[in-house]
Amino acid sequence: MLTTVQKWGNSLGVRIPKPLAQDASLKEGATVQMMVQDGRLVLEAQSAPRYELDTLLESVSRKNIHREISSGAPVGKEVW
């Protein structure tokens, strides 16, 4: 499938036709890694990192935990 490289600000852009995007499971907002391999431009879809609360909490220690922060006195009808 042929497409055209176009100027986009100070960069160049290429539109990914819908059939190719579907075949590559790409959606708007997807993150891709761009690289040149053997003179070819390669786009590789990156999956979003998956976080688990237990794993994140394992990295909390006395050295990196934040102290309590005062947000001041109530302003409206907040109940403290």
C-alpha positions in Angstrom: 0.0 0.0 0.0 1.5 3.4 -1.0 1.0 6.6 1.0 2.7 10.0 1.0 5.0 11.6 3.5 3.8 15.0 4.4 5.2 18.0 6.3 3.7 18.2 9.8 5.1 21.3 11.6 8.9 20.9 11.6 8.6 17.1 11.2 7.3 14.7 8.6 4.2 12.6 9.0 2.7 9.5 7.5 -1.0 8.5 7.9 -1.6 4.9 8.7 -4.5 3.6 6.6 -7.3 2.0 8.5 -6.8 -1.6 7.2 -3.1 -1.5 8.2 -3.9 0.0 11.6 -6.5 -2.8 12.2 -4.1 -5.5 11.1 -1.5 -4.1 13.6 -4.1 -3.6 16.3 -3.3 0.1 16.5 -5.8 2.6 17.9 -5.7 6.3 18.4 -3.4 7.2 21.2 -1.4 4.0 21.0 2.3 4.2 21.7 4.8 3.0 19.1 8.5 2.6 19.0 10.1 4.0 15.9 13.5 2.8 14.6 15.5 2.4 11.5 16.7 -1.2 10.8 18.7 -1.9 7.7 17.6 1.4 6.1 13.9 0.7 6.8 11.6 2.7 9.0 10.0 0.3 11.5 7.1 1.1 13.8 6.5 -1.3 16.6 3.4 -1.1 18.8 4.1 -0.9 22.5 1.7 -2.3 25.1 0.9 -0.1 28.0 2.6 -1.1 31.3 0.4 -3.1 33.7 0.8 -2.2 37.3 -0.4 -4.3 40.3 -1.0 -2.5 43.6 0.9 -5.2 45.6 4.0 -4.9 43.4 3.9 -1.1 43.7 3.5 -1.2 47.5 6.5 -3.5 47.8 8.7 -0.6 46.6 7.5 1.7 49.4 10.0 2.1 52.3 10.6 4.4 55.2 13.1 6.3 53.0 10.7 7.1 50.1 7.3 7.3 51.8 5.7 10.8 51.9 4.7 12.4 55.1 1.2 13.6 55.8 0.5 17.0 54.2 -1.8 19.5 55.8 -4.3 20.9 53.3 -5.4 23.6 55.8 -8.7 24.3 57.5 -12.1 23.3 56.0 -13.3 25.9 53.5 -16.8 24.7 52.9 -18.9 22.0 54.5 -16.1 19.4 54.6 -16.1 17.2 57.6 -12.7 16.3 59.0 
